[in-house]
């Protein structure tokens, strides 16, 4: 894994890998669990489903959903990507023309903080391949609740499949690194916006470094590998 990119080739994929692909010029990423033979199980809001809370992230995702012609379904998976909820589709429909990346587990705090944005790695450890695949197919059959861009999105789904953990439903932000990054960045932006032009010009480099440090700490404390407001998901047989 590199500090800059987690990009991989398809031939290097393994069963149970948490994969993702960037959308809309790296504005956000879509996540899923690679099963085998080019199949991916992932959680999607589909078209026309309410996805948001009124945040800027809602509008970004809502305005850039992949479009698939009704008269030209995928010959492999039947264009399943138009559906809502947890779906199984071919990797081409999952990628929607984007590049392939693998989410990394069990990274060190230093490497986690070296990443400029979330949604690419976690300090948490992955469970076994068998457990990951079992959870993915269980959620494919039973569902993963209602899609919510900040509390229950595709990254939350993949993280839950990999770790068996999910943030309790009463909190404002789930375990998604993307949501944590957006929240932390919004706080930093608002703090800088409160400065007058003169005050901003007078802001020292040390102050800007401290601001970035606050952003990094907020990302860190929201990672599923360190936060305590989580519960283990028990699957019904």
Secondary structure, DSSP 8 states (H G I E B T S, - for coil): --SS--B--GGG--TT-EEEEEETTTTEEEEEEEEETTEEEEEE--SS----SS-HHHHHHHTT-----TTS--TTT-SGGGS-EEEEEEHHHHHTT---EE-B-S--HHHHHHSSSSSSB-SS----HHHHHHHHHHHHHH-----BTTTB-HHHHHHHHHHSEEE-TTSSS-S-HHHHHHHHHHHHHHHHHTS-HHHHHH--HHHHHHHHHHHHHHHHHTSTTT-S-EEE-----
